[in-house]
Amino acid sequence: NSMLADNAVDHDELANRFANVITHTGTGSLSIECDDASTFLITGNVATATYTFNDMKQNQVVDLVLSGTLSSAAITFAGGTGLGTTTFNKVGSTDLSTSGTNHISMICVKESDGSSIVNYTVNTYTSDTTP
């Protein structure tokens, strides 16, 4: 496996962390298993929740799509397995909207069991074919 032919790697050969989508329908806190998927569709009642990120790798992008009940949403992020003490930095000034659907995009900019850094953005979204 020291050499790959041009166009030899396709979507089917990618690890789950780059290819899968997981839907969460439960209420409250979640363990976000970043080695199992890159996109997490959260359709349940978010309520007061801690989202703990496990096995996130440096440069990995993880997307959270929140389309469930958000009227009482109060989310806290935490670093879990593989991240240790984690600093989460919000990029931009947009906060989670409890009256709309939200997309949170995260990137791990430093991965370390001692101290990790994850930057994220939050935006609402609507269906629109005219950007």
All heavy atoms as an XYZ file, in Angstrom:
951
protein
N       0.807     -1.209      0.000
C       0.000      0.000      0.000
C       0.845      1.265      0.000
O       0.381      2.318      0.404
C      -0.934      0.000      1.197
C      -2.034     -1.030      1.064
O      -2.252     -1.559     -0.019
N      -2.722     -1.301      2.146
N       2.096      1.162     -0.408
C       2.932      2.357     -0.402
C       2.619      3.283     -1.565
O       2.996      4.444     -1.535
C       4.412      1.977     -0.420
O       4.719      1.292     -1.625
N       1.930      2.786     -2.590
C       1.574      3.617     -3.732
C       0.117      3.385     -4.090
O      -0.384      2.272     -4.005
C       2.457      3.290     -4.937
C       3.920      3.611     -4.730
S       4.898      3.279     -6.203
C       4.132      4.302     -7.408
N      -0.546      4.435     -4.495
C      -1.921      4.337     -4.976
C      -1.973      4.829     -6.411
O      -1.342      5.827     -6.755
C      -2.859      5.199     -4.128
C      -3.098      4.749     -2.702
C      -3.899      5.797     -1.945
C      -3.840      3.418     -2.688
N      -2.720      4.155     -7.227
C      -2.898      4.595     -8.604
C      -3.782      5.835     -8.619
O      -4.576      6.074     -7.701
C      -3.543      3.481     -9.429
N      -3.625      6.667     -9.639
C      -4.491      7.827     -9.801
C      -5.952      7.377     -9.798
O      -6.296      6.340    -10.380
C      -4.199      8.560    -11.118
C      -2.871      9.290    -11.087
O      -2.329      9.493     -9.982
O      -2.382      9.662    -12.161
N      -6.792      8.146     -9.137
C      -8.233      7.887     -9.071
C      -8.583      6.550     -8.426
O      -9.650      5.995     -8.678
C      -8.873      7.975    -10.460
C      -8.663      9.340    -11.070
O      -8.876     10.349    -10.411
N      -8.205      9.369    -12.307
N      -7.698      6.003     -7.578
C      -7.946      4.705     -6.955
C      -8.801      4.813     -5.697
O      -9.467      3.857     -5.324
C      -6.620      4.026     -6.619
N      -8.773      5.949     -5.030
C      -9.535      6.114     -3.795
C     -10.830      6.845     -4.109
O     -10.837      7.923     -4.691
C      -8.728      6.891     -2.740
C      -9.561      7.131     -1.492
C      -7.453      6.136     -2.399
N     -11.929      6.219     -3.722
C     -13.252      6.783     -3.942
C     -13.926      6.945     -2.580
O     -13.380      6.553     -1.546
C     -14.056      5.834     -4.841
C     -15.256      6.490     -5.489
O     -15.570      7.643     -5.156
O     -15.899      5.825     -6.316
N     -15.107      7.481     -2.578
C     -15.853      7.704     -1.340
C     -16.003      6.417     -0.532
O     -15.938      6.430      0.695
C     -17.230      8.289     -1.682
C     -17.934      8.859     -0.512
N     -18.897      8.164      0.172
C     -17.799     10.050      0.128
C     -19.346      8.887      1.172
N     -18.699     10.041      1.169
N     -16.172      5.286     -1.196
C     -16.365      4.008     -0.507
C     -15.140      3.568      0.289
O     -15.263      2.778      1.219
C     -16.725      2.903     -1.506
C     -18.096      3.109     -2.119
O     -18.919      3.820     -1.505
O     -18.341      2.577     -3.208
N     -13.961      4.045     -0.057
C     -12.742      3.647      0.646
C     -12.426      4.547      1.842
O     -11.516      4.263      2.605
C     -11.537      3.660     -0.310
C     -11.485      2.479     -1.259
C     -12.405      2.662     -2.463
O     -12.586      3.795     -2.929
O     -12.953      1.658     -2.916
N     -13.156      5.645      2.007
C     -12.871      6.574      3.100
C     -13.317      5.998      4.440
O     -14.285      5.245      4.531
C     -13.592      7.905      2.857
C     -13.137      8.705      1.642
C     -14.013      9.933      1.478
C     -11.673      9.088      1.746
N     -12.621      6.396      5.488
C     -12.992      5.985      6.842
C     -14.344      6.597      7.204
O     -14.742      7.635      6.660
C     -11.923      6.453      7.830
N     -15.042      5.968      8.145
C     -16.355      6.457      8.576
C     -16.330      7.927      8.969
O     -17.286      8.653      8.722
C     -16.868      5.626      9.750
C     -17.272      4.240      9.340
O     -17.493      3.968      8.163
N     -17.352      3.333     10.297
N     -15.244      8.383      9.597
C     -15.170      9.772     10.056
C     -15.269     10.773      8.901
O     -15.514     11.937      9.123
C     -13.922     10.012     10.889
C     -12.640     10.099     10.137
C     -11.441     10.507     11.002
N     -11.107      9.557     12.041
C     -11.235      9.790     13.348
N     -11.662     10.945     13.766
N     -10.918      8.859     14.224
N     -15.063     10.328      7.677
C     -15.139     11.218      6.519
C     -16.355     10.965      5.644
O     -16.587     11.702      4.690
C     -13.879     11.079      5.662
C     -12.622     11.359      6.410
C     -11.737     10.340      6.700
C     -12.335     12.635      6.863
C     -10.575     10.586      7.411
C     -11.182     12.895      7.579
C     -10.301     11.868      7.855
N     -17.109      9.912      5.926
C     -18.145      9.515      4.974
C     -19.542      9.354      5.561
O     -20.514      9.447      4.825
C     -17.728      8.201      4.303
N     -19.658      9.098      6.843
C     -20.960      8.732      7.402
C     -21.729      9.916      7.982
O     -21.147     10.937      8.359
C     -20.796      7.681      8.498
C     -20.503      6.319      7.932
O     -20.501      6.118      6.726
N     -20.252      5.364      8.801
N     -23.046      9.711      8.079
C     -23.973     10.645      8.714
C     -24.707      9.870      9.806
O     -25.136      8.737      9.575
C     -24.998     11.202      7.706
C     -26.037     12.067      8.402
C     -24.303     11.982      6.605
N     -24.833     10.474     10.978
C     -25.568      9.851     12.079
C     -26.691     10.779     12.500
O     -26.487     11.998     12.621
C     -24.643      9.555     13.272
C     -23.649      8.455     12.896
C     -25.455      9.166     14.515
C     -22.645      8.116     13.974
N     -27.885     10.213     12.713
C     -29.034     10.979     13.186
C     -29.257     10.691     14.668
O     -29.309      9.523     15.068
C     -30.297     10.622     12.392
O     -30.073     10.931     11.012
C     -31.501     11.406     12.883
N     -29.359     11.756     15.462
C     -29.681     11.639     16.891
C     -31.097     12.164     17.091
O     -31.389     13.301     16.728
C     -28.707     12.461     17.742
C     -27.342     11.877     17.829
N     -27.056     10.748     18.570
C     -26.166     12.260     17.276
C     -25.769     10.465     18.469
N     -25.209     11.365     17.678
N     -31.951     11.352     17.683
C     -33.336     11.763     17.903
C     -33.655     11.960     19.380
O     -34.753     12.363     19.724
C     -34.312     10.717     17.331
O     -34.066      9.463     17.972
C     -34.147     10.578     15.833
N     -32.698     11.697     20.244
C     -32.948     11.774     21.678
C     -32.973     13.199     22.207
O     -32.774     14.167     21.487
N     -33.213     13.314     23.495
C     -33.266     14.590     24.192
C     -32.027     14.752     25.058
O     -31.580     13.792     25.677
C     -34.520     14.658     25.090
O     -35.665     14.571     24.254
C     -34.578     15.940     25.873
N     -31.491     15.970     25.101
C     -30.417     16.273     26.045
C     -29.031     15.950     25.541
O     -28.747     16.002     24.351
N     -28.152     15.610     26.484
C     -26.723     15.455     26.221
C     -26.424     14.317     25.256
O     -27.144     13.319     25.206
C     -25.985     15.233     27.537
O     -26.123     16.364     28.372
N     -25.326     14.499     24.486
C     -24.907     13.509     23.487
C     -23.407     13.309     23.529
O     -22.653     14.245     23.785
C     -25.247     13.988     22.076
C     -26.690     14.112     21.665
C     -26.774     14.772     20.293
C     -27.340     12.748     21.626
N     -22.995     12.088     23.236
C     -21.599     11.817     22.925
C     -21.494     11.831     21.412
O     -22.131     11.023     20.739
C     -21.171     10.458     23.474
O     -21.100     10.488     24.869
N     -20.720     12.772     20.887
C     -20.520     12.890     19.448
C     -19.266     12.072     19.107
O     -18.151     12.479     19.437
C     -20.351     14.367     19.021
C     -21.519     15.225     19.493
C     -20.130     14.473     17.522
C     -22.844     14.916     18.858
N     -19.468     10.917     18.484
C     -18.369     10.002     18.175
C     -17.793     10.363     16.807
O     -18.278      9.916     15.776
C     -18.851      8.552     18.219
C     -19.445      8.138     19.556
C     -18.463      8.237     20.715
O     -17.229      8.104     20.506
O     -18.936      8.447     21.853
N     -16.749     11.174     16.821
C     -16.196     11.735     15.583
C     -15.484     10.706     14.717
O     -15.207     10.984     13.553
C     -15.264     12.892     15.913
S     -16.086     14.236     16.791
N     -15.197      9.527     15.244
C     -14.622      8.473     14.416
C     -15.701      7.677     13.680
O     -15.405      6.887     12.798
C     -13.731      7.535     15.227
C     -14.442      6.887     16.407
O     -15.508      7.392     16.836
O     -13.916      5.877     16.921
N     -16.973      7.915     14.028
C     -18.080      7.200     13.395
C     -18.735      7.968     12.254
O     -19.436      7.375     11.437
C     -19.162      6.864     14.420
C     -18.691      5.820     15.424
O     -17.729      5.087     15.126
O     -19.293      5.748     16.515
N     -18.561      9.291     12.218
C     -19.224     10.108     11.193
C     -18.614     11.500     11.175
O     -17.872     11.889     12.074
C     -20.723     10.196     11.465
N     -18.974     12.261     10.138
C     -18.546     13.662     10.046
C     -19.731     14.612     10.118
O     -19.556     15.801     10.333
C     -17.769     13.904      8.750
O     -18.570     13.562      7.635
N     -20.928     14.089      9.942
C     -22.139     14.907     10.020
C     -23.107     14.250     10.993
O     -23.351     13.050     10.921
C     -22.810     15.045      8.640
O     -21.868     15.629      7.723
C     -24.054     15.915      8.709
N     -23.652     15.087     11.887
C     -24.594     14.608     12.888
C     -25.868     15.423     12.763
O     -25.852     16.645     12.921
C     -23.992     14.735     14.294
C     -22.771     13.871     14.463
C     -21.518     14.323     14.071
C     -22.884     12.592     14.973
C     -20.395     13.530     14.198
C     -21.771     11.780     15.102
C     -20.519     12.247     14.721
N     -26.967     14.739     12.426
C     -28.273     15.366     12.294
C     -28.990     15.218     13.627
O     -29.282     14.098     14.051
C     -29.074     14.712     11.180
C     -28.392     14.641      9.811
C     -29.269     13.881      8.820
C     -28.060     16.023      9.296
N     -29.254     16.322     14.289
C     -29.856     16.299     15.616
C     -31.295     16.753     15.470
O     -31.568     17.932     15.226
C     -29.037     17.157     16.591
C     -27.615     16.584     16.633
C     -29.684     17.184     17.967
C     -26.586     17.445     17.281
N     -32.213     15.793     15.567
C     -33.613     16.055     15.263
C     -34.522     15.979     16.478
O     -35.710     16.219     16.376
C     -34.126     15.061     14.207
O     -34.036     13.732     14.735
C     -33.316     15.162     12.923
N     -33.970     15.633     17.636
C     -34.788     15.521     18.834
C     -34.946     16.866     19.539
O     -34.627     17.929     19.001
N     -35.419     16.817     20.767
C     -35.548     18.000     21.610
C     -34.191     18.254     22.251
O     -33.730     17.477     23.086
C     -36.619     17.756     22.682
C     -36.825     18.946     23.589
O     -36.128     19.945     23.499
N     -37.789     18.840     24.477
N     -33.545     19.342     21.878
C     -32.187     19.600     22.355
C     -32.172     19.917     23.851
O     -31.362     19.385     24.594
C     -31.517     20.724     21.531
C     -30.190     21.102     22.128
C     -31.341     20.262     20.090
N     -33.052     20.771     24.323
C     -33.156     21.137     25.740
C     -31.794     21.606     26.263
O     -31.021     22.212     25.541
C     -33.723     19.983     26.546
N     -31.519     21.345     27.543
C     -30.213     21.660     28.126
C     -29.314     20.458     27.884
O     -29.651     19.342     28.297
C     -30.331     21.947     29.632
O     -31.214     23.055     29.803
C     -28.980     22.260     30.240
N     -28.202     20.670     27.177
C     -27.398     19.530     26.738
C     -25.919     19.862     26.729
O     -25.524     20.988     26.437
C     -27.836     19.113     25.338
N     -25.124     18.851     27.037
C     -23.680     18.916     26.825
C     -23.357     17.966     25.690
O     -23.758     16.795     25.720
C     -22.903     18.501     28.096
O     -23.216     19.419     29.145
C     -21.398     18.514     27.837
N     -22.665     18.480     24.681
C     -22.220     17.656     23.563
C     -20.731     17.390     23.780
O     -19.915     18.307     23.740
C     -22.440     18.349     22.224
C     -23.898     18.477     21.820
C     -24.245     19.174     20.685
C     -24.924     17.900     22.557
C     -25.572     19.294     20.287
C     -26.246     18.011     22.171
C     -26.562     18.712     21.038
O     -27.873     18.814     20.660
N     -20.391     16.111     24.017
C     -19.016     15.707     24.274
C     -18.444     15.090     23.010
O     -19.011     14.139     22.467
C     -18.956     14.694     25.434
O     -19.555     15.291     26.591
C     -17.520     14.308     25.748
N     -17.325     15.643     22.548
C     -16.711     15.222     21.293
C     -15.594     14.225     21.587
O     -14.618     14.542     22.263
C     -16.185     16.432     20.523
C     -17.293     17.330     20.072
C     -17.807     18.304     20.921
C     -17.862     17.169     18.822
C     -18.863     19.111     20.517
C     -18.923     17.966     18.417
C     -19.421     18.940     19.272
N     -15.758     13.002     21.066
C     -14.788     11.920     21.259
C     -14.084     11.599     19.956
O     -14.698     11.585     18.895
C     -15.498     10.656     21.765
C     -16.110     10.862     23.127
O     -15.458     11.354     24.043
N     -17.372     10.499     23.276
N     -12.778     11.342     20.053
C     -11.968     10.840     18.935
C     -11.924     11.782     17.739
O     -11.803     11.336     16.595
C     -12.454      9.448     18.503
C     -12.415      8.458     19.659
O     -11.379      8.407     20.343
O     -13.423      7.757     19.889
N     -12.005     13.080     17.972
C     -11.860     14.061     16.892
C     -10.368     14.219     16.586
O      -9.542     14.287     17.501
C     -12.468     15.398     17.308
C     -12.656     16.376     16.188
S     -13.559     17.844     16.792
C     -14.063     18.551     15.242
N     -10.016     14.248     15.329
C      -8.624     14.340     14.906
C      -8.301     15.741     14.393
O      -9.181     16.453     13.892
C      -8.319     13.322     13.798
C      -8.474     11.879     14.237
C      -7.479     11.531     15.312
C      -7.555     10.069     15.687
N      -6.694      9.757     16.827
N      -7.037     16.104     14.496
C      -6.584     17.401     13.999
C      -6.952     17.544     12.522
O      -6.786     16.608     11.746
C      -5.068     17.519     14.185
C      -4.527     18.907     13.881
C      -3.133     19.068     14.440
O      -2.914     18.909     15.621
N      -2.191     19.386     13.566
N      -7.488     18.696     12.163
C      -7.944     19.055     10.812
C      -9.272     18.415     10.429
O      -9.774     18.664      9.338
C      -6.895     18.757      9.738
C      -5.655     19.590      9.922
O      -5.737     20.753     10.303
N      -4.498     19.002      9.686
N      -9.871     17.609     11.289
C     -11.169     17.010     10.986
C     -12.267     18.060     11.137
O     -12.271     18.842     12.084
C     -11.472     15.837     11.919
C     -12.780     15.144     11.588
C     -13.083     13.959     12.493
O     -12.324     13.642     13.405
N     -14.192     13.308     12.236
N     -13.183     18.071     10.184
C     -14.351     18.944     10.230
C     -15.556     18.094     10.611
O     -15.773     17.028     10.042
C     -14.598     19.635      8.868
C     -15.898     20.428      8.884
C     -13.413     20.526      8.511
N     -16.327     18.576     11.584
C     -17.538     17.901     12.025
C     -18.676     18.902     11.921
O     -18.543     20.049     12.348
C     -17.405     17.384     13.479
C     -18.730     16.882     14.016
C     -16.341     16.293     13.544
N     -19.787     18.469     11.321
C     -20.958     19.329     11.165
C     -22.101     18.813     12.018
O     -22.411     17.620     11.999
C     -21.397     19.388      9.692
C     -20.387     20.122      8.838
O     -20.093     21.283      9.154
O     -19.893     19.534      7.865
N     -22.717     19.728     12.761
C     -23.925     19.439     13.520
C     -25.062     20.192     12.855
O     -24.967     21.404     12.666
C     -23.797     19.914     14.971
C     -22.582     19.455     15.768
C     -22.599     20.096     17.151
C     -22.543     17.948     15.870
N     -26.113     19.486     12.494
C     -27.291     20.118     11.900
C     -28.428     19.938     12.894
O     -28.856     18.813     13.147
C     -27.627     19.493     10.526
C     -28.871     20.135      9.939
C     -26.436     19.630      9.573
N     -28.884     21.039     13.470
C     -29.905     21.001     14.511
C     -31.240     21.432     13.932
O     -31.436     22.606     13.627
C     -29.525     21.908     15.673
C     -28.377     21.424     16.548
C     -27.044     21.667     15.894
C     -28.415     22.118     17.884
N     -32.136     20.473     13.753
C     -33.441     20.779     13.179
C     -34.576     20.296     14.076
O     -35.730     20.312     13.689
C     -33.581     20.146     11.800
O     -33.490     18.744     11.885
N     -34.224     19.871     15.277
C     -35.242     19.403     16.211
C     -35.844     20.565     16.990
O     -35.808     21.723     16.561
N     -36.378     20.265     18.163
C     -36.973     21.285     19.022
C     -35.864     22.050     19.727
O     -35.084     21.468     20.486
C     -37.901     20.631     20.058
O     -38.873     19.871     19.355
C     -38.577     21.673     20.924
N     -35.786     23.353     19.468
C     -34.700     24.168     20.013
C     -35.198     25.259     20.952
O     -34.408     26.057     21.438
C     -33.912     24.812     18.865
C     -33.297     23.846     17.847
C     -32.693     24.624     16.683
C     -32.251     22.980     18.503
N     -36.491     25.298     21.223
C     -37.069     26.417     21.980
C     -36.433     26.601     23.349
O     -36.344     27.721     23.840
C     -38.579     26.245     22.123
O     -38.873     25.016     22.750
N     -35.947     25.536     23.968
C     -35.283     25.667     25.267
C     -33.825     25.214     25.198
O     -33.225     24.856     26.207
C     -36.033     24.852     26.324
O     -36.011     23.476     25.981
N     -33.243     25.255     24.006
C     -31.877     24.751     23.812
C     -30.846     25.607     24.540
O     -30.831     26.828     24.429
C     -31.547     24.699     22.324
N     -29.989     24.929     25.279
C     -28.838     25.541     25.943
C     -27.716     24.512     25.861
O     -27.673     23.554     26.631
C     -29.163     25.896     27.379
N     -26.821     24.690     24.888
C     -25.803     23.689     24.590
C     -24.457     24.124     25.143
O     -24.067     25.282     25.031
C     -25.684     23.476     23.069
C     -27.007     22.985     22.496
C     -24.567     22.486     22.748
C     -27.032     22.953     20.982
N     -23.735     23.153     25.698
C     -22.356     23.331     26.136
C     -21.516     22.281     25.422
O     -21.941     21.124     25.308
C     -22.237     23.136     27.663
O     -23.096     24.053     28.314
C     -20.813     23.347     28.135
N     -20.317     22.643     24.955
C     -19.401     21.704     24.319
C     -18.359     21.235     25.327
O     -17.929     22.001     26.192
C     -18.671     22.351     23.134
C     -19.550     22.734     21.986
C     -19.296     23.897     21.282
C     -20.602     21.941     21.589
C     -20.091     24.262     20.207
C     -21.410     22.294     20.515
C     -21.146     23.464     19.822
N     -17.924     19.968     25.174
C     -16.868     19.410     26.022
C     -15.985     18.491     25.194
O     -16.463     17.818     24.289
C     -17.478     18.634     27.188
N     -14.707     18.477     25.523
C     -13.782     17.547     24.893
C     -13.828     16.216     25.619
O     -13.900     16.173     26.845
N     -13.811     15.139     24.870
C     -13.869     13.804     25.450
C     -12.631     13.008     25.095
O     -11.522     13.548     25.022
N     -12.819     11.739     24.809
C     -11.732     10.819     24.495
C     -10.860     11.367     23.368
O     -11.354     11.753     22.313
C     -12.310      9.451     24.069
O     -13.172      8.989     25.101
C     -11.207      8.442     23.815
N      -9.552     11.430     23.615
C      -8.604     11.886     22.600
C      -8.390     13.381     22.556
O      -7.434     13.848     21.948
N      -9.261     14.166     23.171
C      -9.112     15.621     23.132
C      -8.621     16.207     24.449
O      -8.022     17.266     24.475
C     -10.427     16.302     22.736
C     -10.893     16.095     21.305
C     -12.219     16.816     21.078
C      -9.860     16.562     20.309
N      -8.897     15.542     25.556
C      -8.494     16.065     26.856
C      -9.154     17.402     27.133
O     -10.285     17.648     26.734
N      -8.446     18.284     27.816
C      -8.952     19.628     28.074
C      -9.025     20.351     26.740
O      -8.028     20.456     26.031
C      -8.030     20.394     29.037
O      -7.915     19.638     30.240
C      -8.574     21.773     29.331
N     -10.207     20.826     26.382
C     -10.414     21.400     25.052
C     -10.889     22.840     25.157
O     -11.800     23.150     25.914
C     -11.455     20.588     24.258
O     -11.052     19.215     24.242
C     -11.585     21.086     22.834
N     -10.258     23.713     24.370
C     -10.711     25.089     24.216
C     -11.573     25.146     22.970
O     -11.132     24.755     21.886
C      -9.515     26.058     24.074
O      -8.713     25.953     25.250
C      -9.986     27.485     23.885
N     -12.809     25.617     23.117
C     -13.717     25.799     21.991
C     -13.800     27.292     21.699
O     -14.109     28.089     22.595
C     -15.111     25.245     22.315
C     -15.149     23.746     22.383
C     -14.907     23.090     23.585
C     -15.415     22.989     21.254
C     -14.938     21.705     23.658
C     -15.445     21.602     21.318
C     -15.201     20.957     22.521
N     -13.487     27.674     20.460
C     -13.513     29.073     20.045
C     -14.602     29.298     19.010
O     -14.606     28.647     17.966
C     -12.173     29.478     19.420
C     -11.025     29.331     20.389
O     -11.090     29.787     21.520
N      -9.963     28.680     19.944
N     -15.524     30.225     19.304
C     -16.567     30.570     18.328
C     -15.988     31.586     17.348
O     -15.436     32.602     17.759
C     -17.807     31.145     19.023
C     -18.927     31.455     18.039
C     -20.235     31.752     18.723
C     -20.168     33.067     19.468
N     -21.468     33.512     19.953
N     -16.112     31.295     16.065
C     -15.654     32.195     15.005
C     -16.864     33.000     14.545
O     -17.867     32.427     14.130
C     -15.046     31.395     13.828
C     -14.616     32.328     12.715
C     -13.879     30.538     14.314
N     -16.795     34.307     14.632
C     -17.921     35.159     14.279
C     -18.769     35.445     15.503
O     -18.460     35.025     16.619
N     -19.869     36.145     15.291
C     -20.676     36.586     16.425
C     -22.087     35.992     16.451
O     -22.875     36.328     17.328
C     -20.769     38.113     16.422
O     -21.346     38.555     15.214
N     -22.396     35.098     15.528
C     -23.733     34.516     15.480
C     -23.893     33.461     16.565
O     -23.037     32.590     16.739
C     -24.005     33.883     14.108
O     -23.818     34.864     13.093
C     -25.422     33.336     14.026
N     -24.985     33.549     17.322
C     -25.298     32.571     18.366
C     -26.345     31.580     17.861
O     -27.027     31.830     16.869
C     -25.849     33.279     19.607
C     -24.799     34.125     20.304
O     -23.615     33.720     20.330
O     -25.150     35.206     20.816
N     -26.496     30.492     18.584
C     -27.515     29.502     18.288
C     -28.887     30.155     18.307
O     -29.218     30.884     19.234
C     -27.463     28.379     19.327
C     -28.431     27.233     19.130
C     -27.956     26.333     17.996
C     -28.564     26.441     20.409
N     -29.677     29.898     17.288
C     -31.041     30.411     17.226
C     -31.994     29.353     17.765
O     -32.002     28.223     17.279
C     -31.428     30.758     15.789
O     -32.808     31.048     15.718
N     -32.792     29.726     18.765
C     -33.756     28.776     19.320
C     -35.072     28.801     18.547
O     -35.996     28.068     18.872
C     -34.018     29.061     20.807
O     -34.454     30.405     20.945
C     -32.760     28.829     21.628
N     -35.151     29.646     17.510
C     -36.383     29.721     16.727
C     -36.191     29.286     15.275
O     -37.108     29.390     14.475
C     -36.932     31.152     16.764
O     -36.011     32.047     16.168
N     -35.002     28.795     14.930
C     -34.759     28.368     13.553
C     -33.970     27.079     13.524
O     -33.736     26.450     14.552
N     -33.559     26.669     12.353
C     -32.684     25.518     12.203
C     -31.247     26.020     12.162
O     -30.979     27.111     11.659
C     -33.036     24.732     10.929
O     -33.084     25.643      9.827
C     -34.380     24.044     11.071
N     -30.323     25.242     12.697
C     -28.947     25.692     12.855
C     -27.963     24.703     12.252
O     -28.196     23.493     12.275
C     -28.613     25.838     14.348
C     -29.362     26.964     15.007
O     -28.855     28.056     15.131
N     -30.593     26.692     15.447
N     -26.852     25.246     11.760
C     -25.734     24.442     11.279
C     -24.507     24.919     12.056
O     -24.150     26.097     11.994
C     -25.532     24.653      9.778
C     -24.401     23.872      9.212
N     -23.947     24.081      7.953
C     -23.612     22.883      9.709
C     -22.943     23.273      7.690
N     -22.728     22.534      8.762
N     -23.892     23.992     12.778
C     -22.659     24.289     13.510
C     -21.549     23.517     12.817
O     -21.607     22.293     12.706
C     -22.760     23.879     14.990
C     -23.921     24.611     15.659
C     -21.451     24.153     15.712
C     -24.223     24.148     17.073
N     -20.560     24.241     12.328
C     -19.420     23.617     11.664
C     -18.205     23.762     12.566
O     -17.889     24.860     13.014
C     -19.176     24.280     10.305
O     -18.183     23.582      9.605
N     -17.523     22.646     12.834
C     -16.400     22.630     13.765
C     -15.166     22.084     13.067
O     -15.261     21.189     12.235
C     -16.736     21.739     14.957
C     -18.115     22.000     15.524
S     -18.477     21.013     16.949
C     -17.795     22.054     18.202
N     -13.995     22.628     13.437
C     -12.729     22.079     12.956
C     -11.766     21.983     14.130
O     -11.628     22.912     14.915
C     -12.114     22.902     11.800
C     -10.850     22.211     11.287
C     -11.865     24.343     12.212
C     -10.328     22.721      9.964
N     -11.124     20.835     14.249
C     -10.128     20.623     15.287
C      -8.803     21.182     14.763
O      -8.230     20.653     13.820
C     -10.001     19.137     15.608
S      -8.801     18.781     16.894
N      -8.343     22.264     15.354
C      -7.098     22.891     14.888
C      -5.885     22.417     15.673
O      -4.749     22.625     15.250
C      -7.188     24.434     14.893
C      -8.216     24.911     13.893
C      -7.481     24.975     16.267
N      -6.119     21.784     16.839
C      -5.027     21.177     17.606
C      -5.599     20.010     18.380
O      -6.543     20.163     19.144
C      -4.402     22.172     18.572
C      -3.294     21.566     19.423
C      -2.786     22.536     20.470
C      -1.743     21.849     21.343
N      -1.575     22.577     22.599
N      -5.021     18.831     18.160
C      -5.489     17.623     18.850
C      -4.387     17.148     19.788
O      -3.257     16.923     19.381
C      -5.788     16.529     17.830
C      -6.051     15.184     18.427
C      -5.683     14.042     17.500
O      -5.396     14.269     16.321
O      -5.686     12.906     17.978
N      -4.738     17.041     21.056
C      -3.779     16.573     22.051
C      -4.548     16.081     23.264
O      -5.520     16.702     23.682
C      -2.853     17.732     22.461
O      -2.116     17.396     23.610
N      -4.111     14.957     23.844
C      -4.764     14.477     25.064
C      -4.628     15.488     26.198
O      -5.427     15.485     27.120
C      -4.165     13.138     25.497
C      -4.706     11.980     24.685
O      -5.833     12.083     24.190
O      -3.993     10.968     24.556
N      -3.624     16.354     26.122
C      -3.413     17.350     27.174
C      -4.246     18.591     26.990
O      -4.877     19.081     27.923
N      -4.241     19.137     25.782
C      -5.042     20.341     25.506
C      -5.279     20.447     24.013
O      -4.349     20.450     23.225
C      -4.341     21.596     26.022
O      -3.113     21.801     25.362
N      -6.553     20.524     23.627
C      -6.937     20.596     22.217
C      -7.676     21.900     21.960
O      -8.175     22.537     22.883
C      -7.847     19.412     21.858
O      -7.162     18.192     22.039
N      -7.740     22.276     20.680
C      -8.444     23.493     20.277
C      -9.394     23.147     19.142
O      -8.999     22.519     18.155
C      -7.469     24.590     19.812
C      -6.508     24.957     20.943
C      -8.224     25.822     19.321
C      -5.362     25.859     20.508
N     -10.661     23.553     19.303
C     -11.676     23.359     18.270
C     -12.329     24.697     17.999
O     -12.806     25.355     18.928
C     -12.740     22.323     18.715
C     -13.852     22.209     17.672
C     -12.098     20.956     18.966
N     -12.316     25.126     16.747
C     -13.001     26.354     16.344
C     -14.338     25.977     15.709
O     -14.440     24.944     15.044
C     -12.178     27.143     15.327
C     -10.926     27.740     15.942
O     -10.754     27.756     17.148
N     -10.037     28.221     15.101
N     -15.357     26.838     15.901
C     -16.669     26.535     15.339
C     -17.409     27.798     14.919
O     -17.128     28.887     15.406
C     -17.525     25.726     16.318
C     -18.003     26.481     17.536
C     -19.257     27.097     17.551
C     -17.207     26.589     18.666
C     -19.698     27.796     18.658
C     -17.641     27.280     19.781
C     -18.889     27.879     19.777
O     -19.321     28.575     20.878
N     -18.337     27.613     13.981
C     -19.248     28.676     13.552
C     -20.672     28.168     13.710
O     -20.926     26.967     13.641
C     -19.035     29.081     12.084
O     -19.263     27.938     11.251
C     -17.634     29.616     11.840
N     -21.599     29.104     13.936
C     -23.020     28.786     14.069
C     -23.786     29.682     13.114
O     -23.552     30.895     13.081
C     -23.531     29.062     15.501
C     -25.014     28.744     15.612
C     -22.731     28.309     16.526
N     -24.687     29.107     12.360
C     -25.552     29.888     11.474
C     -26.889     29.193     11.328
O     -26.974     27.966     11.361
C     -24.923     30.068     10.087
C     -23.841     31.105     10.091
O     -24.118     32.285     10.232
N     -22.593     30.668      9.963
N     -27.940     29.985     11.144
C     -29.233     29.407     10.797
C     -29.219     29.116      9.311
O     -28.387     29.637      8.567
C     -30.391     30.361     11.125
O     -30.204     31.566     10.406
C     -30.466     30.630     12.617
N     -30.149     28.283      8.880
C     -30.228     28.012      7.440
C     -31.676     27.825      7.030
O     -32.530     27.476      7.831
C     -29.383     26.806      7.051
C     -29.892     25.465      7.544
C     -30.738     24.698      6.764
C     -29.550     24.972      8.804
C     -31.202     23.474      7.197
C     -30.002     23.752      9.247
C     -30.839     23.010      8.443
O     -31.312     21.799      8.881
N     -31.913     28.098      5.757
C     -33.212     27.861      5.132
C     -32.955     27.337      3.730
O     -31.894     27.548      3.164
C     -34.054     29.146      5.024
O     -33.330     30.124      4.273
C     -34.388     29.717      6.389
N     -33.917     26.673      3.164
C     -33.810     26.194      1.797
C     -33.842     27.388      0.843
O     -34.739     28.225      0.927
C     -34.960     25.239      1.494
O     -34.854     24.777      0.170
N     -32.835     27.474     -0.023
C     -32.740     28.626     -0.926
C     -31.798     28.273     -2.071
O     -30.654     27.917     -1.839
C     -32.218     29.844     -0.166
C     -32.234     31.121     -0.996
O     -32.458     31.069     -2.218
O     -32.002     32.182     -0.404
N     -32.258     28.371     -3.302
C     -31.413     28.057     -4.463
C     -30.751     29.295     -5.064
O     -30.098     29.210     -6.086
C     -32.240     27.344     -5.560
O     -33.306     28.200     -5.946
C     -32.770     26.023     -5.033
N     -30.938     30.454     -4.421
C     -30.368     31.694     -4.949
C     -29.498     32.361     -3.879
O     -29.973     33.204     -3.118
C     -31.454     32.667     -5.392
O     -32.316     32.929     -4.272
C     -32.266     32.106     -6.536
N     -28.223     32.001     -3.796
C     -27.359     32.562     -2.756
C     -27.179     34.050     -2.957
O     -26.876     34.820     -2.172
C     -26.042     31.812     -2.934
C     -26.105     31.177     -4.261
C     -27.513     31.120     -4.676
